[in-house]
């Protein structure tokens, strides 16, 4: 997938620190459909509640919205209400913030 240098620059994205990830599963629907591609800005690694991030976990990578529980602990949340939030694990690592998506209609 190619992006123009101007488009990336306007959004403050450095192509050397960005990656494309394919979404699998339905946990982020309706925001991100299964098979969608997302652009991950790997320079944006500060956790922010409400934003969508790529996260590396012990059992693999996920794309989730970050949230907080009642005690202020971080959660990995799904936009699909059928999926329960998952607590941020001790080995979880923020890869970067999702900045763009594309999908086939």
MARDODREN-509164 format. One record per residue: residue number from 1; x, y, z of N, C-alpha, C in turn; residue in one letter. Coordinates in steps of 0.001 Angstrom, whole numbers, plus 500000, padded with zeros to 6 digits. Layout:
% residues N
+------+--------+--------+--------+--------+--------+--------+--------+--------+--------+------+
: resi :    n.u :    n.v :    n.w :   ca.u :   ca.v :   ca.w :    c.u :    c.v :    c.w : resn :
+------+--------+--------+--------+--------+--------+--------+--------+--------+--------+------+
:  NUM :      X :      Y :      Z :      X :      Y :      Z :      X :      Y :      Z :    A :
...
+------+--------+--------+--------+--------+--------+--------+--------+--------+--------+------+
This chain:
% residues 105
+------+--------+--------+--------+--------+--------+--------+--------+--------+--------+------+
: resi :    n.u :    n.v :    n.w :   ca.u :   ca.v :   ca.w :    c.u :    c.v :    c.w : resn :
+------+--------+--------+--------+--------+--------+--------+--------+--------+--------+------+
:    1 : 500849 : 498841 : 500000 : 500000 : 500000 : 500000 : 500904 : 501235 : 500000 :    X :
:    2 : 500582 : 502179 : 499165 : 501409 : 503374 : 499050 : 500637 : 504613 : 499515 :    X :
:    3 : 501357 : 505504 : 500188 : 500810 : 506778 : 500633 : 501727 : 507868 : 500108 :    X :
:    4 : 501157 : 508999 : 499714 : 502004 : 510091 : 499250 : 502736 : 510702 : 500439 :    X :
:    5 : 503940 : 511167 : 500180 : 504741 : 511792 : 501236 : 504020 : 513010 : 501802 :    X :
:    6 : 503348 : 513776 : 500951 : 502611 : 514962 : 501413 : 501468 : 514577 : 502345 :    X :
:    7 : 500733 : 513524 : 501990 : 499608 : 513076 : 502818 : 500102 : 512676 : 504203 :    X :
:    8 : 501163 : 511906 : 504254 : 501742 : 511490 : 505531 : 502243 : 512692 : 506326 :    X :
:    9 : 502930 : 513607 : 505653 : 503486 : 514780 : 506320 : 502383 : 515650 : 506924 :    X :
:   10 : 501290 : 515836 : 506196 : 500171 : 516640 : 506698 : 499594 : 516064 : 507985 :    X :
:   11 : 499739 : 514769 : 508164 : 499192 : 514104 : 509346 : 500251 : 513809 : 510399 :    X :
:   12 : 501471 : 514287 : 510143 : 502559 : 514107 : 511101 : 503027 : 512667 : 511232 :    X :
:   13 : 502906 : 511901 : 510149 : 503303 : 510495 : 510163 : 504606 : 510323 : 509400 :    X :
:   14 : 505580 : 509686 : 510033 : 506869 : 509383 : 509410 : 506781 : 507986 : 508811 :    X :
:   15 : 506972 : 507880 : 507498 : 506824 : 506584 : 506827 : 507792 : 505531 : 507373 :    X :
:   16 : 508909 : 505943 : 507921 : 509874 : 504997 : 508489 : 509371 : 504386 : 509796 :    X :
:   17 : 508379 : 505022 : 510413 : 507831 : 504564 : 511694 : 506340 : 504295 : 511602 :    X :
:   18 : 505940 : 503722 : 510470 : 504534 : 503397 : 510257 : 504441 : 502010 : 509641 :    X :
:   19 : 503342 : 501335 : 509916 : 503137 : 500012 : 509345 : 501658 : 499810 : 509037 :    X :
:   20 : 501399 : 498879 : 508141 : 500038 : 498506 : 507789 : 499746 : 497160 : 508445 :    X :
:   21 : 498598 : 497066 : 509104 : 498189 : 495845 : 509789 : 496802 : 495463 : 509281 :    X :
:   22 : 496588 : 494178 : 509068 : 495265 : 493699 : 508661 : 494478 : 493287 : 509907 :    X :
:   23 : 493234 : 493732 : 509960 : 492359 : 493432 : 511083 : 491732 : 492047 : 510877 :    X :
:   24 : 491828 : 491203 : 511906 : 491167 : 489909 : 511867 : 490173 : 489842 : 513027 :    X :
:   25 : 489097 : 489161 : 512815 : 488080 : 489049 : 513843 : 487080 : 490194 : 513791 :    X :
:   26 : 486058 : 490083 : 514634 : 484951 : 491029 : 514594 : 484832 : 491885 : 515844 :    X :
:   27 : 485838 : 491846 : 516697 : 485727 : 492543 : 517984 : 485700 : 494064 : 517864 :    X :
:   28 : 486215 : 494605 : 516772 : 486238 : 496068 : 516628 : 485141 : 496588 : 515700 :    X :
:   29 : 484227 : 495708 : 515281 : 483102 : 496167 : 514466 : 482144 : 496978 : 515322 :    X :
:   30 : 481523 : 498006 : 514828 : 481431 : 498389 : 513428 : 482551 : 499321 : 512957 :    X :
:   31 : 483439 : 499744 : 513847 : 484480 : 500703 : 513467 : 485455 : 500112 : 512470 :    X :
:   32 : 485977 : 498937 : 512773 : 486941 : 498239 : 511913 : 486378 : 496872 : 511562 :    X :
:   33 : 486113 : 496662 : 510296 : 485566 : 495386 : 509852 : 486687 : 494368 : 509659 :    X :
:   34 : 486354 : 493102 : 509819 : 487326 : 492049 : 509566 : 487846 : 492189 : 508137 :    X :
:   35 : 489145 : 492112 : 507970 : 489772 : 492273 : 506661 : 490204 : 493687 : 506354 :    X :
:   36 : 489816 : 494652 : 507196 : 490248 : 496040 : 506998 : 491753 : 496139 : 507172 :    X :
:   37 : 492340 : 497128 : 506541 : 493748 : 497456 : 506763 : 493801 : 498740 : 507567 :    X :
:   38 : 494752 : 498813 : 508497 : 494927 : 500027 : 509290 : 496381 : 500487 : 509203 :    X :
:   39 : 496559 : 501791 : 509247 : 497893 : 502394 : 509283 : 498214 : 502704 : 510735 :    X :
:   40 : 499303 : 502131 : 511228 : 499713 : 502308 : 512617 : 500897 : 503261 : 512666 :    X :
:   41 : 500747 : 504357 : 513393 : 501822 : 505323 : 513609 : 502595 : 504887 : 514853 :    X :
:   42 : 503767 : 504321 : 514629 : 504556 : 503750 : 515715 : 505258 : 504791 : 516577 :    X :
:   43 : 505168 : 506066 : 516207 : 505731 : 507122 : 517057 : 504742 : 507540 : 518135 :    X :
:   44 : 503473 : 507223 : 517949 : 502428 : 507568 : 518934 : 502251 : 506379 : 519867 :    X :
:   45 : 503015 : 506395 : 520938 : 503029 : 505271 : 521857 : 502643 : 505672 : 523279 :    X :
:   46 : 502003 : 506798 : 523419 : 501504 : 507224 : 524728 : 500045 : 506800 : 524840 :    X :
:   47 : 499736 : 506014 : 525852 : 498369 : 505519 : 526020 : 497397 : 506672 : 526231 :    X :
:   48 : 496278 : 506622 : 525489 : 495221 : 507616 : 525633 : 493880 : 506893 : 525573 :    X :
:   49 : 493099 : 507043 : 526599 : 491783 : 506412 : 526648 : 490922 : 506905 : 525494 :    X :
:   50 : 490203 : 505985 : 524892 : 489301 : 506320 : 523797 : 489910 : 506185 : 522422 :    X :
:   51 : 491228 : 506080 : 522328 : 491908 : 505969 : 521039 : 492182 : 504502 : 520711 :    X :
:   52 : 492340 : 504206 : 519421 : 492590 : 502842 : 518970 : 494089 : 502651 : 518749 :    X :
:   53 : 494613 : 501549 : 519286 : 496040 : 501247 : 519196 : 496266 : 499798 : 518787 :    X :
:   54 : 497414 : 499549 : 518191 : 497911 : 498192 : 517989 : 498727 : 497853 : 519229 :    X :
:   55 : 498487 : 496667 : 519792 : 499131 : 496245 : 521030 : 499718 : 494856 : 520826 :    X :
:   56 : 500962 : 494676 : 521244 : 501604 : 493362 : 521213 : 501393 : 492705 : 522563 :    X :
:   57 : 500779 : 491513 : 522543 : 500527 : 490745 : 523764 : 501284 : 489431 : 523672 :    X :
:   58 : 501360 : 488727 : 524771 : 502064 : 487454 : 524799 : 501481 : 486470 : 523781 :    X :
:   59 : 500170 : 486539 : 523550 : 499516 : 485601 : 522630 : 499329 : 486169 : 521222 :    X :
:   60 : 499933 : 487310 : 520910 : 499856 : 487892 : 519572 : 499442 : 489347 : 519587 :    X :
:   61 : 499298 : 489911 : 518404 : 498943 : 491315 : 518284 : 497444 : 491519 : 518222 :    X :
:   62 : 496989 : 492637 : 518745 : 495576 : 493013 : 518700 : 495465 : 494489 : 518355 :    X :
:   63 : 494322 : 494845 : 517818 : 493967 : 496247 : 517594 : 492745 : 496505 : 518459 :    X :
:   64 : 492902 : 497391 : 519435 : 491835 : 497640 : 520411 : 491778 : 499120 : 520777 :    X :
:   65 : 490631 : 499513 : 521297 : 490469 : 500849 : 521855 : 490902 : 500787 : 523321 :    X :
:   66 : 491643 : 501777 : 523770 : 492073 : 501792 : 525160 : 491000 : 502437 : 526030 :    X :
:   67 : 490846 : 501870 : 527208 : 489889 : 502401 : 528170 : 490455 : 502255 : 529571 :    X :
:   68 : 489691 : 502664 : 530536 : 490098 : 502541 : 531937 : 488965 : 501935 : 532738 :    X :
:   69 : 489350 : 501158 : 533757 : 488344 : 500598 : 534653 : 488048 : 501593 : 535776 :    X :
:   70 : 487166 : 501224 : 536687 : 486741 : 502121 : 537766 : 487892 : 502534 : 538676 :    X :
:   71 : 488946 : 501718 : 538755 : 490099 : 502038 : 539611 : 491226 : 502737 : 538853 :    X :
:   72 : 491005 : 503017 : 537572 : 492015 : 503716 : 536783 : 492978 : 502807 : 536051 :    X :
:   73 : 492763 : 501488 : 536124 : 493616 : 500551 : 535384 : 493261 : 500536 : 533906 :    X :
:   74 : 494256 : 500288 : 533072 : 494045 : 500291 : 531629 : 493341 : 499026 : 531175 :    X :
:   75 : 492474 : 499188 : 530171 : 491738 : 498085 : 529559 : 491917 : 498110 : 528054 :    X :
:   76 : 491877 : 496946 : 527440 : 491786 : 496808 : 525991 : 490317 : 496527 : 525701 :    X :
:   77 : 489659 : 497470 : 525049 : 488220 : 497341 : 524835 : 487908 : 497145 : 523364 :    X :
:   78 : 486793 : 496506 : 523116 : 486308 : 496261 : 521764 : 485134 : 497186 : 521485 :    X :
:   79 : 484982 : 497595 : 520246 : 483826 : 498412 : 519878 : 482566 : 497552 : 519764 :    X :
:   80 : 482747 : 496251 : 519526 : 481635 : 495322 : 519441 : 481226 : 494943 : 520868 :    X :
:   81 : 479993 : 495254 : 521264 : 479580 : 495005 : 522654 : 479533 : 493522 : 523037 :    X :
:   82 : 479670 : 492628 : 522092 : 479679 : 491192 : 522392 : 480987 : 490732 : 523032 :    X :
:   83 : 481994 : 491602 : 523010 : 483308 : 491256 : 523547 : 483581 : 492057 : 524816 :    X :
:   84 : 483993 : 491354 : 525856 : 484301 : 492006 : 527128 : 485665 : 492677 : 527095 :    X :
:   85 : 485843 : 493763 : 527852 : 487165 : 494387 : 527976 : 488156 : 493409 : 528611 :    X :
:   86 : 489419 : 493595 : 528258 : 490505 : 492763 : 528793 : 491476 : 493683 : 529523 :    X :
:   87 : 491864 : 493340 : 530752 : 492837 : 494184 : 531470 : 494183 : 494228 : 530750 :    X :
:   88 : 494832 : 495378 : 530841 : 496187 : 495542 : 530311 : 497101 : 494580 : 531070 :    X :
:   89 : 497808 : 493722 : 530344 : 498666 : 492724 : 530972 : 500063 : 493245 : 531239 :    X :
:   90 : 500797 : 492606 : 532145 : 502147 : 493067 : 532501 : 503132 : 493042 : 531325 :    X :
:   91 : 502919 : 492168 : 530352 : 503822 : 492104 : 529210 : 503311 : 492801 : 527969 :    X :
:   92 : 502146 : 493446 : 528065 : 501569 : 494123 : 526903 : 502429 : 495318 : 526501 :    X :
:   93 : 502560 : 495500 : 525197 : 503399 : 496587 : 524673 : 502632 : 497357 : 523605 :    X :
:   94 : 502595 : 498655 : 523746 : 501950 : 499513 : 522765 : 502831 : 499580 : 521519 :    X :
:   95 : 502272 : 499229 : 520373 : 503014 : 499298 : 519109 : 502862 : 500682 : 518496 :    X :
:   96 : 501642 : 501196 : 518508 : 501386 : 502518 : 517953 : 499897 : 502760 : 517782 :    X :
:   97 : 499568 : 504002 : 517487 : 498176 : 504407 : 517339 : 497697 : 504183 : 515913 :    X :
:   98 : 496476 : 503683 : 515782 : 495849 : 503523 : 514473 : 495412 : 504904 : 514003 :    X :
:   99 : 495880 : 505276 : 512812 : 495606 : 506628 : 512292 : 494727 : 506652 : 511053 :    X :
:  100 : 494553 : 505491 : 510398 : 493810 : 505444 : 509133 : 493341 : 504020 : 508905 :    X :
:  101 : 492223 : 503880 : 508210 : 491744 : 502549 : 507853 : 491170 : 502549 : 506449 :    X :
:  102 : 491199 : 501356 : 505836 : 490581 : 501129 : 504532 : 489926 : 499767 : 504568 :    X :
:  103 : 488833 : 499658 : 503848 : 488169 : 498365 : 503765 : 487489 : 498217 : 502413 :    X :
:  104 : 487277 : 496960 : 502039 : 486591 : 496652 : 500798 : 485101 : 496588 : 501088 :    X :
:  105 : 484317 : 497244 : 500272 : 482856 : 497237 : 500451 : 482231 : 496118 : 499627 :    X :
+------+--------+--------+--------+--------+--------+--------+--------+--------+--------+------+
